[in-house]
Amino acid sequence: MLGEDVEIPFLPRNDRLPYFFIEEEINRFFESIRNIKHLCMF
């Protein structure tokens, strides 16, 4: 283990833009959560 070479593979590069939620989608998401513990996690 110690002293051994370790290779970590890199993820392929992605040139797509990330998806962002619009305000309406976020509101619907939070309105759908019924459990207070789950709501607190978000």
PDBQT receptor file of N, H, CA, C and O in Angstrom, charges set to zero:
ATOM      1  N   MET A   1       0.812  -1.185   0.000  1.00  0.00    +0.000 N 
ATOM      2  CA  MET A   1       0.000   0.000   0.000  1.00  0.00    +0.000 C 
ATOM      3  C   MET A   1       0.861   1.256   0.000  1.00  0.00    +0.000 C 
ATOM      4  O   MET A   1       0.795   2.057  -0.932  1.00  0.00    +0.000 OA
ATOM      5  N   LEU A   2       1.660   1.426   1.033  1.00  0.00    +0.000 N 
ATOM      6  H   LEU A   2       1.713   0.775   1.790  1.00  0.00    +0.000 HD
ATOM      7  CA  LEU A   2       2.490   2.623   1.087  1.00  0.00    +0.000 C 
ATOM      8  C   LEU A   2       3.614   2.525   0.076  1.00  0.00    +0.000 C 
ATOM      9  O   LEU A   2       4.254   1.483  -0.063  1.00  0.00    +0.000 OA
ATOM     10  N   GLY A   3       3.847   3.624  -0.630  1.00  0.00    +0.000 N 
ATOM     11  H   GLY A   3       3.327   4.471  -0.517  1.00  0.00    +0.000 HD
ATOM     12  CA  GLY A   3       4.922   3.642  -1.604  1.00  0.00    +0.000 C 
ATOM     13  C   GLY A   3       4.515   3.171  -2.985  1.00  0.00    +0.000 C 
ATOM     14  O   GLY A   3       5.306   3.265  -3.924  1.00  0.00    +0.000 OA
ATOM     15  N   GLU A   4       3.293   2.662  -3.131  1.00  0.00    +0.000 N 
ATOM     16  H   GLU A   4       2.650   2.586  -2.369  1.00  0.00    +0.000 HD
ATOM     17  CA  GLU A   4       2.837   2.204  -4.439  1.00  0.00    +0.000 C 
ATOM     18  C   GLU A   4       2.264   3.380  -5.224  1.00  0.00    +0.000 C 
ATOM     19  O   GLU A   4       1.655   4.288  -4.658  1.00  0.00    +0.000 OA
ATOM     20  N   ASP A   5       2.474   3.343  -6.545  1.00  0.00    +0.000 N 
ATOM     21  H   ASP A   5       2.968   2.605  -7.005  1.00  0.00    +0.000 HD
ATOM     22  CA  ASP A   5       1.889   4.365  -7.412  1.00  0.00    +0.000 C 
ATOM     23  C   ASP A   5       0.397   4.104  -7.559  1.00  0.00    +0.000 C 
ATOM     24  O   ASP A   5      -0.034   2.966  -7.748  1.00  0.00    +0.000 OA
ATOM     25  N   VAL A   6      -0.372   5.163  -7.469  1.00  0.00    +0.000 N 
ATOM     26  H   VAL A   6      -0.022   6.087  -7.315  1.00  0.00    +0.000 HD
ATOM     27  CA  VAL A   6      -1.822   5.062  -7.595  1.00  0.00    +0.000 C 
ATOM     28  C   VAL A   6      -2.263   5.941  -8.754  1.00  0.00    +0.000 C 
ATOM     29  O   VAL A   6      -1.893   7.112  -8.837  1.00  0.00    +0.000 OA
ATOM     30  N   GLU A   7      -3.048   5.370  -9.636  1.00  0.00    +0.000 N 
ATOM     31  H   GLU A   7      -3.349   4.419  -9.568  1.00  0.00    +0.000 HD
ATOM     32  CA  GLU A   7      -3.567   6.143 -10.754  1.00  0.00    +0.000 C 
ATOM     33  C   GLU A   7      -5.047   6.418 -10.518  1.00  0.00    +0.000 C 
ATOM     34  O   GLU A   7      -5.837   5.507 -10.270  1.00  0.00    +0.000 OA
ATOM     35  N   ILE A   8      -5.397   7.685 -10.601  1.00  0.00    +0.000 N 
ATOM     36  H   ILE A   8      -4.756   8.426 -10.802  1.00  0.00    +0.000 HD
ATOM     37  CA  ILE A   8      -6.790   8.095 -10.434  1.00  0.00    +0.000 C 
ATOM     38  C   ILE A   8      -7.306   8.536 -11.792  1.00  0.00    +0.000 C 
ATOM     39  O   ILE A   8      -6.808   9.513 -12.350  1.00  0.00    +0.000 OA
ATOM     40  N   PRO A   9      -8.300   7.831 -12.337  1.00  0.00    +0.000 N 
ATOM     41  CA  PRO A   9      -8.800   8.217 -13.658  1.00  0.00    +0.000 C 
ATOM     42  C   PRO A   9      -9.599   9.519 -13.575  1.00  0.00    +0.000 C 
ATOM     43  O   PRO A   9     -10.351   9.740 -12.625  1.00  0.00    +0.000 OA
ATOM     44  N   PHE A  10      -9.427  10.360 -14.564  1.00  0.00    +0.000 N 
ATOM     45  H   PHE A  10      -8.816  10.181 -15.335  1.00  0.00    +0.000 HD
ATOM     46  CA  PHE A  10     -10.159  11.607 -14.635  1.00  0.00    +0.000 C 
ATOM     47  C   PHE A  10     -11.428  11.409 -15.450  1.00  0.00    +0.000 C 
ATOM     48  O   PHE A  10     -11.450  10.622 -16.395  1.00  0.00    +0.000 OA
ATOM     49  N   LEU A  11     -12.476  12.122 -15.083  1.00  0.00    +0.000 N 
ATOM     50  H   LEU A  11     -12.458  12.762 -14.315  1.00  0.00    +0.000 HD
ATOM     51  CA  LEU A  11     -13.709  12.066 -15.855  1.00  0.00    +0.000 C 
ATOM     52  C   LEU A  11     -13.497  12.769 -17.189  1.00  0.00    +0.000 C 
ATOM     53  O   LEU A  11     -12.725  13.725 -17.273  1.00  0.00    +0.000 OA
ATOM     54  N   PRO A  12     -14.183  12.298 -18.241  1.00  0.00    +0.000 N 
ATOM     55  CA  PRO A  12     -14.030  12.972 -19.529  1.00  0.00    +0.000 C 
ATOM     56  C   PRO A  12     -14.582  14.392 -19.444  1.00  0.00    +0.000 C 
ATOM     57  O   PRO A  12     -15.543  14.657 -18.722  1.00  0.00    +0.000 OA
ATOM     58  N   ARG A  13     -13.968  15.285 -20.180  1.00  0.00    +0.000 N 
ATOM     59  H   ARG A  13     -13.187  15.070 -20.767  1.00  0.00    +0.000 HD
ATOM     60  CA  ARG A  13     -14.391  16.681 -20.171  1.00  0.00    +0.000 C 
ATOM     61  C   ARG A  13     -15.760  16.803 -20.828  1.00  0.00    +0.000 C 
ATOM     62  O   ARG A  13     -16.029  16.188 -21.860  1.00  0.00    +0.000 OA
ATOM     63  N   ASN A  14     -16.617  17.609 -20.211  1.00  0.00    +0.000 N 
ATOM     64  H   ASN A  14     -16.398  18.110 -19.373  1.00  0.00    +0.000 HD
ATOM     65  CA  ASN A  14     -17.960  17.809 -20.725  1.00  0.00    +0.000 C 
ATOM     66  C   ASN A  14     -18.125  19.288 -21.048  1.00  0.00    +0.000 C 
ATOM     67  O   ASN A  14     -17.974  20.134 -20.167  1.00  0.00    +0.000 OA
ATOM     68  N   ASP A  15     -18.432  19.608 -22.302  1.00  0.00    +0.000 N 
ATOM     69  H   ASP A  15     -18.555  18.921 -23.018  1.00  0.00    +0.000 HD
ATOM     70  CA  ASP A  15     -18.561  21.000 -22.724  1.00  0.00    +0.000 C 
ATOM     71  C   ASP A  15     -19.996  21.512 -22.669  1.00  0.00    +0.000 C 
ATOM     72  O   ASP A  15     -20.264  22.647 -23.063  1.00  0.00    +0.000 OA
ATOM     73  N   ARG A  16     -20.924  20.681 -22.181  1.00  0.00    +0.000 N 
ATOM     74  H   ARG A  16     -20.706  19.759 -21.861  1.00  0.00    +0.000 HD
ATOM     75  CA  ARG A  16     -22.307  21.135 -22.084  1.00  0.00    +0.000 C 
ATOM     76  C   ARG A  16     -22.455  22.073 -20.901  1.00  0.00    +0.000 C 
ATOM     77  O   ARG A  16     -21.732  21.956 -19.912  1.00  0.00    +0.000 OA
ATOM     78  N   LEU A  17     -23.379  22.987 -21.002  1.00  0.00    +0.000 N 
ATOM     79  H   LEU A  17     -23.967  23.082 -21.806  1.00  0.00    +0.000 HD
ATOM     80  CA  LEU A  17     -23.671  23.880 -19.889  1.00  0.00    +0.000 C 
ATOM     81  C   LEU A  17     -24.459  23.131 -18.830  1.00  0.00    +0.000 C 
ATOM     82  O   LEU A  17     -25.279  22.279 -19.172  1.00  0.00    +0.000 OA
ATOM     83  N   PRO A  18     -24.239  23.419 -17.561  1.00  0.00    +0.000 N 
ATOM     84  CA  PRO A  18     -25.010  22.756 -16.507  1.00  0.00    +0.000 C 
ATOM     85  C   PRO A  18     -26.460  23.214 -16.534  1.00  0.00    +0.000 C 
ATOM     86  O   PRO A  18     -26.765  24.322 -16.975  1.00  0.00    +0.000 OA
ATOM     87  N   TYR A  19     -27.352  22.345 -16.056  1.00  0.00    +0.000 N 
ATOM     88  H   TYR A  19     -27.104  21.445 -15.698  1.00  0.00    +0.000 HD
ATOM     89  CA  TYR A  19     -28.772  22.668 -16.019  1.00  0.00    +0.000 C 
ATOM     90  C   TYR A  19     -29.062  23.411 -14.724  1.00  0.00    +0.000 C 
ATOM     91  O   TYR A  19     -28.653  22.980 -13.646  1.00  0.00    +0.000 OA
ATOM     92  N   PHE A  20     -29.763  24.522 -14.834  1.00  0.00    +0.000 N 
ATOM     93  H   PHE A  20     -30.095  24.873 -15.710  1.00  0.00    +0.000 HD
ATOM     94  CA  PHE A  20     -30.167  25.289 -13.667  1.00  0.00    +0.000 C 
ATOM     95  C   PHE A  20     -31.681  25.266 -13.566  1.00  0.00    +0.000 C 
ATOM     96  O   PHE A  20     -32.376  25.423 -14.570  1.00  0.00    +0.000 OA
ATOM     97  N   PHE A  21     -32.190  25.074 -12.369  1.00  0.00    +0.000 N 
ATOM     98  H   PHE A  21     -31.626  24.947 -11.554  1.00  0.00    +0.000 HD
ATOM     99  CA  PHE A  21     -33.622  25.074 -12.151  1.00  0.00    +0.000 C 
ATOM    100  C   PHE A  21     -34.147  26.504 -12.179  1.00  0.00    +0.000 C 
ATOM    101  O   PHE A  21     -33.497  27.429 -11.692  1.00  0.00    +0.000 OA
ATOM    102  N   ILE A  22     -35.321  26.666 -12.751  1.00  0.00    +0.000 N 
ATOM    103  H   ILE A  22     -35.849  25.915 -13.147  1.00  0.00    +0.000 HD
ATOM    104  CA  ILE A  22     -35.954  27.983 -12.699  1.00  0.00    +0.000 C 
ATOM    105  C   ILE A  22     -36.686  28.098 -11.366  1.00  0.00    +0.000 C 
ATOM    106  O   ILE A  22     -36.912  27.098 -10.686  1.00  0.00    +0.000 OA
ATOM    107  N   GLU A  23     -37.052  29.312 -11.002  1.00  0.00    +0.000 N 
ATOM    108  H   GLU A  23     -36.869  30.125 -11.555  1.00  0.00    +0.000 HD
ATOM    109  CA  GLU A  23     -37.653  29.547  -9.692  1.00  0.00    +0.000 C 
ATOM    110  C   GLU A  23     -38.937  28.740  -9.503  1.00  0.00    +0.000 C 
ATOM    111  O   GLU A  23     -39.199  28.252  -8.403  1.00  0.00    +0.000 OA
ATOM    112  N   GLU A  24     -39.722  28.597 -10.536  1.00  0.00    +0.000 N 
ATOM    113  H   GLU A  24     -39.509  28.993 -11.429  1.00  0.00    +0.000 HD
ATOM    114  CA  GLU A  24     -40.981  27.839 -10.437  1.00  0.00    +0.000 C 
ATOM    115  C   GLU A  24     -40.715  26.371 -10.104  1.00  0.00    +0.000 C 
ATOM    116  O   GLU A  24     -41.438  25.778  -9.302  1.00  0.00    +0.000 OA
ATOM    117  N   GLU A  25     -39.699  25.790 -10.704  1.00  0.00    +0.000 N 
ATOM    118  H   GLU A  25     -39.113  26.271 -11.355  1.00  0.00    +0.000 HD
ATOM    119  CA  GLU A  25     -39.361  24.390 -10.426  1.00  0.00    +0.000 C 
ATOM    120  C   GLU A  25     -38.905  24.213  -8.981  1.00  0.00    +0.000 C 
ATOM    121  O   GLU A  25     -39.264  23.231  -8.330  1.00  0.00    +0.000 OA
ATOM    122  N   ILE A  26     -38.126  25.149  -8.487  1.00  0.00    +0.000 N 
ATOM    123  H   ILE A  26     -37.835  25.946  -9.016  1.00  0.00    +0.000 HD
ATOM    124  CA  ILE A  26     -37.654  25.068  -7.105  1.00  0.00    +0.000 C 
ATOM    125  C   ILE A  26     -38.822  25.196  -6.138  1.00  0.00    +0.000 C 
ATOM    126  O   ILE A  26     -38.895  24.470  -5.146  1.00  0.00    +0.000 OA
ATOM    127  N   ASN A  27     -39.730  26.112  -6.424  1.00  0.00    +0.000 N 
ATOM    128  H   ASN A  27     -39.671  26.701  -7.230  1.00  0.00    +0.000 HD
ATOM    129  CA  ASN A  27     -40.903  26.277  -5.567  1.00  0.00    +0.000 C 
ATOM    130  C   ASN A  27     -41.760  25.013  -5.541  1.00  0.00    +0.000 C 
ATOM    131  O   ASN A  27     -42.224  24.601  -4.478  1.00  0.00    +0.000 OA
ATOM    132  N   ARG A  28     -41.970  24.400  -6.695  1.00  0.00    +0.000 N 
ATOM    133  H   ARG A  28     -41.593  24.735  -7.558  1.00  0.00    +0.000 HD
ATOM    134  CA  ARG A  28     -42.756  23.156  -6.748  1.00  0.00    +0.000 C 
ATOM    135  C   ARG A  28     -42.067  22.049  -5.971  1.00  0.00    +0.000 C 
ATOM    136  O   ARG A  28     -42.723  21.255  -5.296  1.00  0.00    +0.000 OA
ATOM    137  N   PHE A  29     -40.754  21.997  -6.065  1.00  0.00    +0.000 N 
ATOM    138  H   PHE A  29     -40.222  22.642  -6.614  1.00  0.00    +0.000 HD
ATOM    139  CA  PHE A  29     -39.989  20.985  -5.350  1.00  0.00    +0.000 C 
ATOM    140  C   PHE A  29     -40.204  21.122  -3.843  1.00  0.00    +0.000 C 
ATOM    141  O   PHE A  29     -40.522  20.142  -3.169  1.00  0.00    +0.000 OA
ATOM    142  N   PHE A  30     -40.032  22.330  -3.317  1.00  0.00    +0.000 N 
ATOM    143  H   PHE A  30     -39.773  23.125  -3.865  1.00  0.00    +0.000 HD
ATOM    144  CA  PHE A  30     -40.172  22.531  -1.881  1.00  0.00    +0.000 C 
ATOM    145  C   PHE A  30     -41.615  22.382  -1.417  1.00  0.00    +0.000 C 
ATOM    146  O   PHE A  30     -41.851  21.946  -0.290  1.00  0.00    +0.000 OA
ATOM    147  N   GLU A  31     -42.574  22.729  -2.249  1.00  0.00    +0.000 N 
ATOM    148  H   GLU A  31     -42.382  23.083  -3.164  1.00  0.00    +0.000 HD
ATOM    149  CA  GLU A  31     -43.980  22.567  -1.883  1.00  0.00    +0.000 C 
ATOM    150  C   GLU A  31     -44.388  21.102  -1.813  1.00  0.00    +0.000 C 
ATOM    151  O   GLU A  31     -45.336  20.750  -1.111  1.00  0.00    +0.000 OA
ATOM    152  N   SER A  32     -43.672  20.247  -2.543  1.00  0.00    +0.000 N 
ATOM    153  H   SER A  32     -42.902  20.533  -3.114  1.00  0.00    +0.000 HD
ATOM    154  CA  SER A  32     -44.031  18.834  -2.571  1.00  0.00    +0.000 C 
ATOM    155  C   SER A  32     -43.480  18.065  -1.364  1.00  0.00    +0.000 C 
ATOM    156  O   SER A  32     -43.911  16.940  -1.109  1.00  0.00    +0.000 OA
ATOM    157  N   ILE A  33     -42.543  18.647  -0.626  1.00  0.00    +0.000 N 
ATOM    158  H   ILE A  33     -42.193  19.560  -0.834  1.00  0.00    +0.000 HD
ATOM    159  CA  ILE A  33     -41.956  17.985   0.541  1.00  0.00    +0.000 C 
ATOM    160  C   ILE A  33     -42.917  18.117   1.713  1.00  0.00    +0.000 C 
ATOM    161  O   ILE A  33     -43.276  19.228   2.105  1.00  0.00    +0.000 OA
ATOM    162  N   ARG A  34     -43.332  16.990   2.269  1.00  0.00    +0.000 N 
ATOM    163  H   ARG A  34     -43.040  16.088   1.951  1.00  0.00    +0.000 HD
ATOM    164  CA  ARG A  34     -44.300  16.975   3.367  1.00  0.00    +0.000 C 
ATOM    165  C   ARG A  34     -43.657  16.694   4.721  1.00  0.00    +0.000 C 
ATOM    166  O   ARG A  34     -44.213  17.055   5.758  1.00  0.00    +0.000 OA
ATOM    167  N   ASN A  35     -42.515  16.066   4.720  1.00  0.00    +0.000 N 
ATOM    168  H   ASN A  35     -42.063  15.773   3.878  1.00  0.00    +0.000 HD
ATOM    169  CA  ASN A  35     -41.845  15.687   5.965  1.00  0.00    +0.000 C 
ATOM    170  C   ASN A  35     -40.934  16.831   6.402  1.00  0.00    +0.000 C 
ATOM    171  O   ASN A  35     -40.067  17.254   5.638  1.00  0.00    +0.000 OA
ATOM    172  N   ILE A  36     -41.118  17.335   7.620  1.00  0.00    +0.000 N 
ATOM    173  H   ILE A  36     -41.823  16.991   8.241  1.00  0.00    +0.000 HD
ATOM    174  CA  ILE A  36     -40.342  18.485   8.110  1.00  0.00    +0.000 C 
ATOM    175  C   ILE A  36     -38.854  18.178   8.159  1.00  0.00    +0.000 C 
ATOM    176  O   ILE A  36     -38.032  19.066   7.934  1.00  0.00    +0.000 OA
ATOM    177  N   LYS A  37     -38.498  16.926   8.451  1.00  0.00    +0.000 N 
ATOM    178  H   LYS A  37     -39.166  16.205   8.634  1.00  0.00    +0.000 HD
ATOM    179  CA  LYS A  37     -37.076  16.546   8.494  1.00  0.00    +0.000 C 
ATOM    180  C   LYS A  37     -36.462  16.657   7.103  1.00  0.00    +0.000 C 
ATOM    181  O   LYS A  37     -35.339  17.141   6.961  1.00  0.00    +0.000 OA
ATOM    182  N   HIS A  38     -37.177  16.221   6.088  1.00  0.00    +0.000 N 
ATOM    183  H   HIS A  38     -38.089  15.828   6.203  1.00  0.00    +0.000 HD
ATOM    184  CA  HIS A  38     -36.681  16.308   4.725  1.00  0.00    +0.000 C 
ATOM    185  C   HIS A  38     -36.582  17.757   4.272  1.00  0.00    +0.000 C 
ATOM    186  O   HIS A  38     -35.642  18.143   3.577  1.00  0.00    +0.000 OA
ATOM    187  N   LEU A  39     -37.558  18.544   4.673  1.00  0.00    +0.000 N 
ATOM    188  H   LEU A  39     -38.322  18.231   5.238  1.00  0.00    +0.000 HD
ATOM    189  CA  LEU A  39     -37.555  19.956   4.322  1.00  0.00    +0.000 C 
ATOM    190  C   LEU A  39     -36.337  20.649   4.932  1.00  0.00    +0.000 C 
ATOM    191  O   LEU A  39     -35.705  21.484   4.284  1.00  0.00    +0.000 OA
ATOM    192  N   CYS A  40     -36.012  20.305   6.168  1.00  0.00    +0.000 N 
ATOM    193  H   CYS A  40     -36.525  19.627   6.694  1.00  0.00    +0.000 HD
ATOM    194  CA  CYS A  40     -34.853  20.894   6.837  1.00  0.00    +0.000 C 
ATOM    195  C   CYS A  40     -33.547  20.490   6.159  1.00  0.00    +0.000 C 
ATOM    196  O   CYS A  40     -32.600  21.276   6.141  1.00  0.00    +0.000 OA
ATOM    197  N   MET A  41     -33.478  19.291   5.607  1.00  0.00    +0.000 N 
ATOM    198  H   MET A  41     -34.248  18.653   5.623  1.00  0.00    +0.000 HD
ATOM    199  CA  MET A  41     -32.264  18.846   4.940  1.00  0.00    +0.000 C 
ATOM    200  C   MET A  41     -31.990  19.688   3.705  1.00  0.00    +0.000 C 
ATOM    201  O   MET A  41     -30.836  19.964   3.377  1.00  0.00    +0.000 OA
ATOM    202  N   PHE A  42     -33.057  20.096   3.018  1.00  0.00    +0.000 N 
ATOM    203  H   PHE A  42     -33.994  19.872   3.285  1.00  0.00    +0.000 HD
ATOM    204  CA  PHE A  42     -32.870  20.904   1.822  1.00  0.00    +0.000 C 
ATOM    205  C   PHE A  42     -32.754  22.360   2.161  1.00  0.00    +0.000 C 
ATOM    206  O   PHE A  42     -32.592  23.191   1.267  1.00  0.00    +0.000 OA
TER     207      PHE A  42
